[in-house]
Amino acid sequence: MQLKQLSRIVVRFNPWQENGKSAREFLSRCQSPAAIASNPECKIETLVRVQGDPYVIIEYTNQKHERIETGSKTVTQILEQINSVAEEMTVTEMLSKAGLLGEKMHSDWGVYNDTGIVSKTPHE
């Protein structure tokens, strides 16, 4: 797991309930040496909960916050949800550094902007 685009993670679950399994596994992955090495500045907090459903709160480096209810999700689903936002941030950052953010890009497949296909041209 990469923590590059994350500034804070809060994992809240009841360790004695079965629906906390994915939250525990997610926490374990966040605390792995490889994950910590990817962003040592990311703060990871664990809150033990006696009642209620488990959840994760993610704070991204762009100040966006996301609460993910984890009780009915697998750890893979949690990671996919977080990674999709982090990957979008990485692409936006790369486009910005290249001076292409908000610019239209032309190719044989169509005209694209930073949010997707604007128009399609037939392939010759």
Backbone as XML, in Angstrom:
<?xml version="1.0"?>
<chain id="A" units="angstrom">
  <residue number="1" name="MET">
    <atom name="N" x="0.843" y="-1.179" z="0.000"/>
    <atom name="CA" x="0.000" y="0.000" z="0.000"/>
    <atom name="C" x="0.882" y="1.234" z="0.000"/>
  </residue>
  <residue number="2" name="GLN">
    <atom name="N" x="0.497" y="2.215" z="-0.834"/>
    <atom name="CA" x="1.205" y="3.480" z="-0.915"/>
    <atom name="C" x="0.424" y="4.556" z="-0.162"/>
  </residue>
  <residue number="3" name="LEU">
    <atom name="N" x="1.114" y="5.310" z="0.671"/>
    <atom name="CA" x="0.483" y="6.383" z="1.431"/>
    <atom name="C" x="0.846" y="7.754" z="0.870"/>
  </residue>
  <residue number="4" name="LYS">
    <atom name="N" x="1.432" y="7.786" z="-0.308"/>
    <atom name="CA" x="1.976" y="9.016" z="-0.882"/>
    <atom name="C" x="0.998" y="10.186" z="-0.861"/>
  </residue>
  <residue number="5" name="GLN">
    <atom name="N" x="-0.238" y="9.996" z="-1.252"/>
    <atom name="CA" x="-1.212" y="11.084" z="-1.351"/>
    <atom name="C" x="-2.071" y="11.237" z="-0.086"/>
  </residue>
  <residue number="6" name="LEU">
    <atom name="N" x="-1.711" y="10.540" z="0.983"/>
    <atom name="CA" x="-2.505" y="10.579" z="2.208"/>
    <atom name="C" x="-1.764" y="11.343" z="3.298"/>
  </residue>
  <residue number="7" name="SER">
    <atom name="N" x="-2.505" y="12.156" z="4.045"/>
    <atom name="CA" x="-1.869" y="12.871" z="5.146"/>
    <atom name="C" x="-2.304" y="12.322" z="6.511"/>
  </residue>
  <residue number="8" name="ARG">
    <atom name="N" x="-3.479" y="11.686" z="6.557"/>
    <atom name="CA" x="-3.976" y="11.161" z="7.837"/>
    <atom name="C" x="-4.948" y="10.023" z="7.574"/>
  </residue>
  <residue number="9" name="ILE">
    <atom name="N" x="-4.860" y="9.004" z="8.420"/>
    <atom name="CA" x="-5.760" y="7.851" z="8.358"/>
    <atom name="C" x="-6.277" y="7.591" z="9.767"/>
  </residue>
  <residue number="10" name="VAL">
    <atom name="N" x="-7.585" y="7.472" z="9.891"/>
    <atom name="CA" x="-8.195" y="7.101" z="11.169"/>
    <atom name="C" x="-8.966" y="5.804" z="10.926"/>
  </residue>
  <residue number="11" name="VAL">
    <atom name="N" x="-8.649" y="4.779" z="11.700"/>
    <atom name="CA" x="-9.329" y="3.487" z="11.585"/>
    <atom name="C" x="-10.066" y="3.257" z="12.895"/>
  </residue>
  <residue number="12" name="ARG">
    <atom name="N" x="-11.375" y="3.070" z="12.792"/>
    <atom name="CA" x="-12.179" y="2.874" z="13.994"/>
    <atom name="C" x="-12.982" y="1.587" z="13.856"/>
  </residue>
  <residue number="13" name="PHE">
    <atom name="N" x="-12.817" y="0.692" z="14.821"/>
    <atom name="CA" x="-13.511" y="-0.600" z="14.774"/>
    <atom name="C" x="-13.552" y="-1.227" z="16.152"/>
  </residue>
  <residue number="14" name="ASN">
    <atom name="N" x="-14.444" y="-2.210" z="16.287"/>
    <atom name="CA" x="-14.522" y="-3.015" z="17.491"/>
    <atom name="C" x="-13.737" y="-4.294" z="17.204"/>
  </residue>
  <residue number="15" name="PRO">
    <atom name="N" x="-12.627" y="-4.528" z="17.899"/>
    <atom name="CA" x="-11.791" y="-5.689" z="17.596"/>
    <atom name="C" x="-12.465" y="-7.037" z="17.867"/>
  </residue>
  <residue number="16" name="TRP">
    <atom name="N" x="-13.580" y="-7.038" z="18.586"/>
    <atom name="CA" x="-14.250" y="-8.298" z="18.911"/>
    <atom name="C" x="-15.424" y="-8.613" z="17.992"/>
  </residue>
  <residue number="17" name="GLN">
    <atom name="N" x="-15.701" y="-7.733" z="17.046"/>
    <atom name="CA" x="-16.798" y="-7.987" z="16.115"/>
    <atom name="C" x="-16.244" y="-8.455" z="14.773"/>
  </residue>
  <residue number="18" name="GLU">
    <atom name="N" x="-16.972" y="-9.363" z="14.146"/>
    <atom name="CA" x="-16.547" y="-9.922" z="12.862"/>
    <atom name="C" x="-16.494" y="-8.864" z="11.761"/>
  </residue>
  <residue number="19" name="ASN">
    <atom name="N" x="-17.407" y="-7.881" z="11.792"/>
    <atom name="CA" x="-17.433" y="-6.879" z="10.723"/>
    <atom name="C" x="-16.257" y="-5.903" z="10.778"/>
  </residue>
  <residue number="20" name="GLY">
    <atom name="N" x="-15.400" y="-6.052" z="11.768"/>
    <atom name="CA" x="-14.197" y="-5.226" z="11.867"/>
    <atom name="C" x="-12.984" y="-5.837" z="11.186"/>
  </residue>
  <residue number="21" name="LYS">
    <atom name="N" x="-13.161" y="-7.008" z="10.587"/>
    <atom name="CA" x="-12.042" y="-7.730" z="9.981"/>
    <atom name="C" x="-11.339" y="-6.918" z="8.890"/>
  </residue>
  <residue number="22" name="SER">
    <atom name="N" x="-12.078" y="-6.329" z="7.969"/>
    <atom name="CA" x="-11.445" y="-5.577" z="6.878"/>
    <atom name="C" x="-10.749" y="-4.317" z="7.404"/>
  </residue>
  <residue number="23" name="ALA">
    <atom name="N" x="-11.313" y="-3.700" z="8.428"/>
    <atom name="CA" x="-10.670" y="-2.516" z="9.020"/>
    <atom name="C" x="-9.346" y="-2.917" z="9.690"/>
  </residue>
  <residue number="24" name="ARG">
    <atom name="N" x="-9.335" y="-4.054" z="10.369"/>
    <atom name="CA" x="-8.091" y="-4.531" z="10.997"/>
    <atom name="C" x="-7.029" y="-4.835" z="9.945"/>
  </residue>
  <residue number="25" name="GLU">
    <atom name="N" x="-7.437" y="-5.502" z="8.855"/>
    <atom name="CA" x="-6.505" y="-5.829" z="7.782"/>
    <atom name="C" x="-5.989" y="-4.547" z="7.111"/>
  </residue>
  <residue number="26" name="PHE">
    <atom name="N" x="-6.877" y="-3.576" z="6.901"/>
    <atom name="CA" x="-6.471" y="-2.298" z="6.319"/>
    <atom name="C" x="-5.443" y="-1.611" z="7.224"/>
  </residue>
  <residue number="27" name="LEU">
    <atom name="N" x="-5.706" y="-1.589" z="8.514"/>
    <atom name="CA" x="-4.775" y="-0.994" z="9.468"/>
    <atom name="C" x="-3.417" y="-1.686" z="9.414"/>
  </residue>
  <residue number="28" name="SER">
    <atom name="N" x="-3.431" y="-2.995" z="9.336"/>
    <atom name="CA" x="-2.189" y="-3.761" z="9.248"/>
    <atom name="C" x="-1.388" y="-3.363" z="8.015"/>
  </residue>
  <residue number="29" name="ARG">
    <atom name="N" x="-2.073" y="-3.203" z="6.897"/>
    <atom name="CA" x="-1.382" y="-2.813" z="5.659"/>
    <atom name="C" x="-0.838" y="-1.389" z="5.747"/>
  </residue>
  <residue number="30" name="CYS">
    <atom name="N" x="-1.585" y="-0.515" z="6.386"/>
    <atom name="CA" x="-1.126" y="0.879" z="6.540"/>
    <atom name="C" x="0.126" y="0.969" z="7.408"/>
  </residue>
  <residue number="31" name="GLN">
    <atom name="N" x="0.245" y="0.054" z="8.350"/>
    <atom name="CA" x="1.366" y="0.086" z="9.278"/>
    <atom name="C" x="2.549" y="-0.774" z="8.843"/>
  </residue>
  <residue number="32" name="SER">
    <atom name="N" x="2.476" y="-1.325" z="7.632"/>
    <atom name="CA" x="3.590" y="-2.134" z="7.146"/>
    <atom name="C" x="4.792" y="-1.232" z="6.882"/>
  </residue>
  <residue number="33" name="PRO">
    <atom name="N" x="6.003" y="-1.770" z="6.981"/>
    <atom name="CA" x="7.204" y="-0.964" z="6.726"/>
    <atom name="C" x="7.209" y="-0.314" z="5.339"/>
  </residue>
  <residue number="34" name="ALA">
    <atom name="N" x="6.735" y="-1.016" z="4.333"/>
    <atom name="CA" x="6.705" y="-0.459" z="2.972"/>
    <atom name="C" x="5.742" y="0.724" z="2.884"/>
  </residue>
  <residue number="35" name="ALA">
    <atom name="N" x="4.574" y="0.596" z="3.509"/>
    <atom name="CA" x="3.597" y="1.688" z="3.485"/>
    <atom name="C" x="4.150" y="2.911" z="4.220"/>
  </residue>
  <residue number="36" name="ILE">
    <atom name="N" x="4.703" y="2.705" z="5.375"/>
    <atom name="CA" x="5.254" y="3.817" z="6.149"/>
    <atom name="C" x="6.402" y="4.483" z="5.399"/>
  </residue>
  <residue number="37" name="ALA">
    <atom name="N" x="7.221" y="3.689" z="4.732"/>
    <atom name="CA" x="8.333" y="4.243" z="3.952"/>
    <atom name="C" x="7.828" y="5.095" z="2.784"/>
  </residue>
  <residue number="38" name="SER">
    <atom name="N" x="6.632" y="4.788" z="2.257"/>
    <atom name="CA" x="6.098" y="5.559" z="1.134"/>
    <atom name="C" x="5.666" y="6.967" z="1.547"/>
  </residue>
  <residue number="39" name="ASN">
    <atom name="N" x="5.378" y="7.170" z="2.836"/>
    <atom name="CA" x="5.037" y="8.504" z="3.356"/>
    <atom name="C" x="5.137" y="8.499" z="4.874"/>
  </residue>
  <residue number="40" name="PRO">
    <atom name="N" x="6.337" y="8.723" z="5.399"/>
    <atom name="CA" x="6.509" y="8.700" z="6.859"/>
    <atom name="C" x="5.750" y="9.817" z="7.584"/>
  </residue>
  <residue number="41" name="GLU">
    <atom name="N" x="5.308" y="10.834" z="6.856"/>
    <atom name="CA" x="4.578" y="11.959" z="7.452"/>
    <atom name="C" x="3.088" y="11.665" z="7.663"/>
  </residue>
  <residue number="42" name="CYS">
    <atom name="N" x="2.582" y="10.611" z="7.069"/>
    <atom name="CA" x="1.169" y="10.266" z="7.194"/>
    <atom name="C" x="0.876" y="9.798" z="8.621"/>
  </residue>
  <residue number="43" name="LYS">
    <atom name="N" x="-0.090" y="10.440" z="9.243"/>
    <atom name="CA" x="-0.464" y="10.079" z="10.615"/>
    <atom name="C" x="-1.522" y="8.979" z="10.575"/>
  </residue>
  <residue number="44" name="ILE">
    <atom name="N" x="-1.288" y="7.933" z="11.350"/>
    <atom name="CA" x="-2.215" y="6.799" z="11.405"/>
    <atom name="C" x="-2.742" y="6.693" z="12.830"/>
  </residue>
  <residue number="45" name="GLU">
    <atom name="N" x="-4.063" y="6.763" z="12.972"/>
    <atom name="CA" x="-4.692" y="6.701" z="14.291"/>
    <atom name="C" x="-5.643" y="5.510" z="14.343"/>
  </residue>
  <residue number="46" name="THR">
    <atom name="N" x="-5.682" y="4.870" z="15.485"/>
    <atom name="CA" x="-6.599" y="3.759" z="15.705"/>
    <atom name="C" x="-7.503" y="4.105" z="16.874"/>
  </residue>
  <residue number="47" name="LEU">
    <atom name="N" x="-8.785" y="3.942" z="16.683"/>
    <atom name="CA" x="-9.741" y="4.196" z="17.749"/>
    <atom name="C" x="-10.556" y="2.931" z="17.959"/>
  </residue>
  <residue number="48" name="VAL">
    <atom name="N" x="-10.485" y="2.380" z="19.150"/>
    <atom name="CA" x="-11.267" y="1.189" z="19.478"/>
    <atom name="C" x="-12.687" y="1.646" z="19.784"/>
  </residue>
  <residue number="49" name="ARG">
    <atom name="N" x="-13.609" y="0.919" z="19.244"/>
    <atom name="CA" x="-15.012" y="1.266" z="19.333"/>
    <atom name="C" x="-15.774" y="0.119" z="19.988"/>
  </residue>
  <residue number="50" name="VAL">
    <atom name="N" x="-16.610" y="0.409" z="20.952"/>
    <atom name="CA" x="-17.383" y="-0.629" z="21.617"/>
    <atom name="C" x="-18.690" y="-0.877" z="20.877"/>
  </residue>
  <residue number="51" name="GLN">
    <atom name="N" x="-19.300" y="0.165" z="20.346"/>
    <atom name="CA" x="-20.569" y="0.037" z="19.626"/>
    <atom name="C" x="-20.432" y="0.698" z="18.257"/>
  </residue>
  <residue number="52" name="GLY">
    <atom name="N" x="-21.283" y="0.292" z="17.346"/>
    <atom name="CA" x="-21.324" y="0.915" z="16.034"/>
    <atom name="C" x="-20.502" y="0.160" z="15.011"/>
  </residue>
  <residue number="53" name="ASP">
    <atom name="N" x="-20.702" y="0.560" z="13.773"/>
    <atom name="CA" x="-20.022" y="-0.085" z="12.654"/>
    <atom name="C" x="-18.627" y="0.489" z="12.456"/>
  </residue>
  <residue number="54" name="PRO">
    <atom name="N" x="-17.733" y="-0.322" z="11.909"/>
    <atom name="CA" x="-16.363" y="0.150" z="11.680"/>
    <atom name="C" x="-16.295" y="1.095" z="10.476"/>
  </residue>
  <residue number="55" name="TYR">
    <atom name="N" x="-15.314" y="1.982" z="10.513"/>
    <atom name="CA" x="-15.102" y="2.884" z="9.387"/>
    <atom name="C" x="-13.659" y="3.365" z="9.361"/>
  </residue>
  <residue number="56" name="VAL">
    <atom name="N" x="-13.312" y="3.958" z="8.232"/>
    <atom name="CA" x="-11.994" y="4.545" z="8.032"/>
    <atom name="C" x="-12.216" y="5.964" z="7.547"/>
  </residue>
  <residue number="57" name="ILE">
    <atom name="N" x="-11.465" y="6.904" z="8.081"/>
    <atom name="CA" x="-11.478" y="8.272" z="7.577"/>
    <atom name="C" x="-10.120" y="8.518" z="6.938"/>
  </residue>
  <residue number="58" name="ILE">
    <atom name="N" x="-10.153" y="8.980" z="5.698"/>
    <atom name="CA" x="-8.930" y="9.269" z="4.956"/>
    <atom name="C" x="-8.854" y="10.768" z="4.721"/>
  </residue>
  <residue number="59" name="GLU">
    <atom name="N" x="-7.727" y="11.361" z="5.035"/>
    <atom name="CA" x="-7.474" y="12.755" z="4.684"/>
    <atom name="C" x="-6.355" y="12.744" z="3.657"/>
  </residue>
  <residue number="60" name="TYR">
    <atom name="N" x="-6.665" y="13.255" z="2.471"/>
    <atom name="CA" x="-5.689" y="13.303" z="1.391"/>
    <atom name="C" x="-4.843" y="14.573" z="1.514"/>
  </residue>
  <residue number="61" name="THR">
    <atom name="N" x="-3.726" y="14.591" z="0.821"/>
    <atom name="CA" x="-2.830" y="15.745" z="0.888"/>
    <atom name="C" x="-3.448" y="17.000" z="0.283"/>
  </residue>
  <residue number="62" name="ASN">
    <atom name="N" x="-4.517" y="16.853" z="-0.520"/>
    <atom name="CA" x="-5.213" y="18.020" z="-1.082"/>
    <atom name="C" x="-6.331" y="18.506" z="-0.153"/>
  </residue>
  <residue number="63" name="GLN">
    <atom name="N" x="-6.342" y="18.036" z="1.088"/>
    <atom name="CA" x="-7.304" y="18.394" z="2.139"/>
    <atom name="C" x="-8.680" y="17.745" z="1.978"/>
  </residue>
  <residue number="64" name="LYS">
    <atom name="N" x="-8.864" y="16.914" z="0.974"/>
    <atom name="CA" x="-10.128" y="16.193" z="0.812"/>
    <atom name="C" x="-10.222" y="15.125" z="1.895"/>
  </residue>
  <residue number="65" name="HIS">
    <atom name="N" x="-11.418" y="14.964" z="2.463"/>
    <atom name="CA" x="-11.684" y="13.941" z="3.478"/>
    <atom name="C" x="-12.684" y="12.944" z="2.916"/>
  </residue>
  <residue number="66" name="GLU">
    <atom name="N" x="-12.527" y="11.709" z="3.318"/>
    <atom name="CA" x="-13.444" y="10.663" z="2.872"/>
    <atom name="C" x="-13.650" y="9.681" z="4.029"/>
  </residue>
  <residue number="67" name="ARG">
    <atom name="N" x="-14.909" y="9.397" z="4.312"/>
    <atom name="CA" x="-15.246" y="8.383" z="5.322"/>
    <atom name="C" x="-15.738" y="7.153" z="4.578"/>
  </residue>
  <residue number="68" name="ILE">
    <atom name="N" x="-15.124" y="6.024" z="4.885"/>
    <atom name="CA" x="-15.468" y="4.766" z="4.225"/>
    <atom name="C" x="-16.011" y="3.810" z="5.281"/>
  </residue>
  <residue number="69" name="GLU">
    <atom name="N" x="-17.253" y="3.422" z="5.112"/>
    <atom name="CA" x="-17.853" y="2.416" z="5.996"/>
    <atom name="C" x="-17.275" y="1.066" z="5.579"/>
  </residue>
  <residue number="70" name="THR">
    <atom name="N" x="-16.584" y="0.398" z="6.475"/>
    <atom name="CA" x="-15.835" y="-0.802" z="6.107"/>
    <atom name="C" x="-16.510" y="-2.115" z="6.487"/>
  </residue>
  <residue number="71" name="GLY">
    <atom name="N" x="-17.592" y="-2.063" z="7.228"/>
    <atom name="CA" x="-18.223" y="-3.283" z="7.737"/>
    <atom name="C" x="-18.619" y="-4.298" z="6.679"/>
  </residue>
  <residue number="72" name="SER">
    <atom name="N" x="-19.070" y="-3.818" z="5.531"/>
    <atom name="CA" x="-19.520" y="-4.738" z="4.487"/>
    <atom name="C" x="-18.551" y="-4.785" z="3.303"/>
  </residue>
  <residue number="73" name="LYS">
    <atom name="N" x="-17.366" y="-4.228" z="3.471"/>
    <atom name="CA" x="-16.384" y="-4.207" z="2.383"/>
    <atom name="C" x="-15.199" y="-5.091" z="2.704"/>
  </residue>
  <residue number="74" name="THR">
    <atom name="N" x="-14.552" y="-5.563" z="1.639"/>
    <atom name="CA" x="-13.298" y="-6.296" z="1.814"/>
    <atom name="C" x="-12.166" y="-5.273" z="1.850"/>
  </residue>
  <residue number="75" name="VAL">
    <atom name="N" x="-11.015" y="-5.698" z="2.314"/>
    <atom name="CA" x="-9.870" y="-4.795" z="2.328"/>
    <atom name="C" x="-9.500" y="-4.370" z="0.913"/>
  </residue>
  <residue number="76" name="THR">
    <atom name="N" x="-9.692" y="-5.252" z="-0.049"/>
    <atom name="CA" x="-9.416" y="-4.923" z="-1.453"/>
    <atom name="C" x="-10.326" y="-3.789" z="-1.923"/>
  </residue>
  <residue number="77" name="GLN">
    <atom name="N" x="-11.591" y="-3.826" z="-1.568"/>
    <atom name="CA" x="-12.517" y="-2.768" z="-1.956"/>
    <atom name="C" x="-12.150" y="-1.435" z="-1.305"/>
  </residue>
  <residue number="78" name="ILE">
    <atom name="N" x="-11.715" y="-1.476" z="-0.066"/>
    <atom name="CA" x="-11.290" y="-0.259" z="0.627"/>
    <atom name="C" x="-10.073" y="0.341" z="-0.077"/>
  </residue>
  <residue number="79" name="LEU">
    <atom name="N" x="-9.109" y="-0.505" z="-0.360"/>
    <atom name="CA" x="-7.890" y="-0.039" z="-1.024"/>
    <atom name="C" x="-8.186" y="0.506" z="-2.424"/>
  </residue>
  <residue number="80" name="GLU">
    <atom name="N" x="-9.064" y="-0.152" z="-3.168"/>
    <atom name="CA" x="-9.415" y="0.327" z="-4.508"/>
    <atom name="C" x="-10.052" y="1.706" z="-4.450"/>
  </residue>
  <residue number="81" name="GLN">
    <atom name="N" x="-10.910" y="1.923" z="-3.476"/>
    <atom name="CA" x="-11.575" y="3.214" z="-3.341"/>
    <atom name="C" x="-10.555" y="4.316" z="-3.032"/>
  </residue>
  <residue number="82" name="ILE">
    <atom name="N" x="-9.632" y="4.039" z="-2.143"/>
    <atom name="CA" x="-8.607" y="5.024" z="-1.779"/>
    <atom name="C" x="-7.634" y="5.229" z="-2.936"/>
  </residue>
  <residue number="83" name="ASN">
    <atom name="N" x="-7.210" y="4.136" z="-3.549"/>
    <atom name="CA" x="-6.234" y="4.239" z="-4.645"/>
    <atom name="C" x="-6.787" y="4.993" z="-5.849"/>
  </residue>
  <residue number="84" name="SER">
    <atom name="N" x="-8.084" y="4.892" z="-6.114"/>
    <atom name="CA" x="-8.642" y="5.608" z="-7.262"/>
    <atom name="C" x="-8.518" y="7.124" z="-7.062"/>
  </residue>
  <residue number="85" name="VAL">
    <atom name="N" x="-8.758" y="7.594" z="-5.857"/>
    <atom name="CA" x="-8.612" y="9.026" z="-5.564"/>
    <atom name="C" x="-7.137" y="9.415" z="-5.600"/>
  </residue>
  <residue number="86" name="ALA">
    <atom name="N" x="-6.280" y="8.596" z="-4.996"/>
    <atom name="CA" x="-4.845" y="8.896" z="-4.959"/>
    <atom name="C" x="-4.247" y="8.913" z="-6.369"/>
  </residue>
  <residue number="87" name="GLU">
    <atom name="N" x="-4.663" y="7.980" z="-7.216"/>
    <atom name="CA" x="-4.153" y="7.951" z="-8.592"/>
    <atom name="C" x="-4.602" y="9.177" z="-9.373"/>
  </residue>
  <residue number="88" name="GLU">
    <atom name="N" x="-5.835" y="9.602" z="-9.178"/>
    <atom name="CA" x="-6.336" y="10.806" z="-9.840"/>
    <atom name="C" x="-5.523" y="12.023" z="-9.385"/>
  </residue>
  <residue number="89" name="MET">
    <atom name="N" x="-5.201" y="12.090" z="-8.110"/>
    <atom name="CA" x="-4.387" y="13.192" z="-7.597"/>
    <atom name="C" x="-2.993" y="13.172" z="-8.216"/>
  </residue>
  <residue number="90" name="THR">
    <atom name="N" x="-2.419" y="11.987" z="-8.360"/>
    <atom name="CA" x="-1.088" y="11.859" z="-8.955"/>
    <atom name="C" x="-1.088" y="12.327" z="-10.403"/>
  </residue>
  <residue number="91" name="VAL">
    <atom name="N" x="-2.098" y="11.923" z="-11.166"/>
    <atom name="CA" x="-2.198" y="12.339" z="-12.572"/>
    <atom name="C" x="-2.378" y="13.850" z="-12.662"/>
  </residue>
  <residue number="92" name="THR">
    <atom name="N" x="-3.244" y="14.402" z="-11.829"/>
    <atom name="CA" x="-3.467" y="15.849" z="-11.824"/>
    <atom name="C" x="-2.174" y="16.582" z="-11.492"/>
  </residue>
  <residue number="93" name="GLU">
    <atom name="N" x="-1.443" y="16.070" z="-10.525"/>
    <atom name="CA" x="-0.160" y="16.666" z="-10.135"/>
    <atom name="C" x="0.841" y="16.617" z="-11.289"/>
  </residue>
  <residue number="94" name="MET">
    <atom name="N" x="0.904" y="15.493" z="-11.989"/>
    <atom name="CA" x="1.824" y="15.346" z="-13.118"/>
    <atom name="C" x="1.443" y="16.282" z="-14.266"/>
  </residue>
  <residue number="95" name="LEU">
    <atom name="N" x="0.146" y="16.374" z="-14.563"/>
    <atom name="CA" x="-0.312" y="17.281" z="-15.615"/>
    <atom name="C" x="-0.011" y="18.732" z="-15.251"/>
  </residue>
  <residue number="96" name="SER">
    <atom name="N" x="-0.197" y="19.055" z="-13.986"/>
    <atom name="CA" x="0.081" y="20.419" z="-13.534"/>
    <atom name="C" x="1.565" y="20.755" z="-13.672"/>
  </residue>
  <residue number="97" name="LYS">
    <atom name="N" x="2.420" y="19.843" z="-13.255"/>
    <atom name="CA" x="3.870" y="20.068" z="-13.362"/>
    <atom name="C" x="4.323" y="20.195" z="-14.816"/>
  </residue>
  <residue number="98" name="ALA">
    <atom name="N" x="3.634" y="19.487" z="-15.711"/>
    <atom name="CA" x="3.973" y="19.541" z="-17.137"/>
    <atom name="C" x="3.321" y="20.736" z="-17.832"/>
  </residue>
  <residue number="99" name="GLY">
    <atom name="N" x="2.514" y="21.499" z="-17.091"/>
    <atom name="CA" x="1.841" y="22.647" z="-17.675"/>
    <atom name="C" x="0.671" y="22.268" z="-18.549"/>
  </residue>
  <residue number="100" name="LEU">
    <atom name="N" x="0.127" y="21.068" z="-18.367"/>
    <atom name="CA" x="-0.956" y="20.573" z="-19.216"/>
    <atom name="C" x="-2.307" y="20.517" z="-18.521"/>
  </residue>
  <residue number="101" name="LEU">
    <atom name="N" x="-2.371" y="20.882" z="-17.269"/>
    <atom name="CA" x="-3.630" y="20.804" z="-16.540"/>
    <atom name="C" x="-4.640" y="21.760" z="-17.163"/>
  </residue>
  <residue number="102" name="GLY">
    <atom name="N" x="-5.783" y="21.238" z="-17.557"/>
    <atom name="CA" x="-6.819" y="22.035" z="-18.186"/>
    <atom name="C" x="-6.645" y="22.188" z="-19.681"/>
  </residue>
  <residue number="103" name="GLU">
    <atom name="N" x="-5.570" y="21.672" z="-20.227"/>
    <atom name="CA" x="-5.308" y="21.764" z="-21.664"/>
    <atom name="C" x="-5.956" y="20.602" z="-22.398"/>
  </residue>
  <residue number="104" name="LYS">
    <atom name="N" x="-6.325" y="20.835" z="-23.655"/>
    <atom name="CA" x="-6.824" y="19.754" z="-24.491"/>
    <atom name="C" x="-5.645" y="19.027" z="-25.100"/>
  </residue>
  <residue number="105" name="MET">
    <atom name="N" x="-5.739" y="17.723" z="-25.156"/>
    <atom name="CA" x="-4.699" y="16.907" z="-25.759"/>
    <atom name="C" x="-5.294" y="16.178" z="-26.952"/>
  </residue>
  <residue number="106" name="HIS">
    <atom name="N" x="-4.645" y="16.249" z="-28.091"/>
    <atom name="CA" x="-5.128" y="15.636" z="-29.316"/>
    <atom name="C" x="-4.379" y="14.339" z="-29.593"/>
  </residue>
  <residue number="107" name="SER">
    <atom name="N" x="-5.108" y="13.364" z="-30.097"/>
    <atom name="CA" x="-4.493" y="12.110" z="-30.506"/>
    <atom name="C" x="-5.318" y="11.530" z="-31.645"/>
  </residue>
  <residue number="108" name="ASP">
    <atom name="N" x="-4.879" y="10.424" z="-32.190"/>
    <atom name="CA" x="-5.625" y="9.753" z="-33.246"/>
    <atom name="C" x="-6.963" y="9.207" z="-32.743"/>
  </residue>
  <residue number="109" name="TRP">
    <atom name="N" x="-7.113" y="9.062" z="-31.464"/>
    <atom name="CA" x="-8.319" y="8.467" z="-30.887"/>
    <atom name="C" x="-9.353" y="9.499" z="-30.480"/>
  </residue>
  <residue number="110" name="GLY">
    <atom name="N" x="-8.988" y="10.762" z="-30.408"/>
    <atom name="CA" x="-9.952" y="11.784" z="-30.017"/>
    <atom name="C" x="-9.270" y="12.963" z="-29.363"/>
  </residue>
  <residue number="111" name="VAL">
    <atom name="N" x="-10.077" y="13.891" z="-28.905"/>
    <atom name="CA" x="-9.580" y="15.063" z="-28.198"/>
    <atom name="C" x="-9.895" y="14.853" z="-26.724"/>
  </residue>
  <residue number="112" name="TYR">
    <atom name="N" x="-8.896" y="14.996" z="-25.889"/>
    <atom name="CA" x="-9.051" y="14.740" z="-24.463"/>
    <atom name="C" x="-8.731" y="16.002" z="-23.678"/>
  </residue>
  <residue number="113" name="ASN">
    <atom name="N" x="-9.366" y="16.155" z="-22.536"/>
    <atom name="CA" x="-8.909" y="17.136" z="-21.568"/>
    <atom name="C" x="-8.603" y="16.375" z="-20.284"/>
  </residue>
  <residue number="114" name="ASP">
    <atom name="N" x="-8.307" y="17.076" z="-19.201"/>
    <atom name="CA" x="-7.896" y="16.378" z="-17.980"/>
    <atom name="C" x="-9.043" y="15.629" z="-17.305"/>
  </residue>
  <residue number="115" name="THR">
    <atom name="N" x="-10.261" y="15.733" z="-17.835"/>
    <atom name="CA" x="-11.375" y="15.004" z="-17.236"/>
    <atom name="C" x="-11.891" y="13.887" z="-18.133"/>
  </residue>
  <residue number="116" name="GLY">
    <atom name="N" x="-11.296" y="13.711" z="-19.314"/>
    <atom name="CA" x="-11.714" y="12.606" z="-20.161"/>
    <atom name="C" x="-11.922" y="13.008" z="-21.602"/>
  </residue>
  <residue number="117" name="ILE">
    <atom name="N" x="-12.624" y="12.157" z="-22.352"/>
    <atom name="CA" x="-12.825" y="12.370" z="-23.780"/>
    <atom name="C" x="-13.814" y="13.517" z="-24.004"/>
  </residue>
  <residue number="118" name="VAL">
    <atom name="N" x="-13.427" y="14.461" z="-24.847"/>
    <atom name="CA" x="-14.312" y="15.550" z="-25.229"/>
    <atom name="C" x="-15.010" y="15.211" z="-26.538"/>
  </residue>
  <residue number="119" name="SER">
    <atom name="N" x="-14.254" y="14.723" z="-27.523"/>
    <atom name="CA" x="-14.859" y="14.300" z="-28.781"/>
    <atom name="C" x="-14.027" y="13.188" z="-29.386"/>
  </residue>
  <residue number="120" name="LYS">
    <atom name="N" x="-14.671" y="12.338" z="-30.142"/>
    <atom name="CA" x="-13.981" y="11.223" z="-30.787"/>
    <atom name="C" x="-13.881" y="11.480" z="-32.275"/>
  </residue>
  <residue number="121" name="THR">
    <atom name="N" x="-12.744" y="11.112" z="-32.835"/>
    <atom name="CA" x="-12.576" y="11.179" z="-34.278"/>
    <atom name="C" x="-12.408" y="9.759" z="-34.774"/>
  </residue>
  <residue number="122" name="PRO">
    <atom name="N" x="-12.906" y="9.471" z="-35.995"/>
    <atom name="CA" x="-12.756" y="8.106" z="-36.506"/>
    <atom name="C" x="-11.301" y="7.776" z="-36.747"/>
  </residue>
  <residue number="123" name="HIS">
    <atom name="N" x="-10.968" y="6.558" z="-36.469"/>
    <atom name="CA" x="-9.599" y="6.064" z="-36.679"/>
    <atom name="C" x="-9.408" y="5.729" z="-38.150"/>
  </residue>
  <residue number="124" name="GLU">
    <atom name="N" x="-8.394" y="6.271" z="-38.766"/>
    <atom name="CA" x="-8.149" y="6.024" z="-40.194"/>
    <atom name="C" x="-7.169" y="4.914" z="-40.406"/>
  </residue>
</chain>
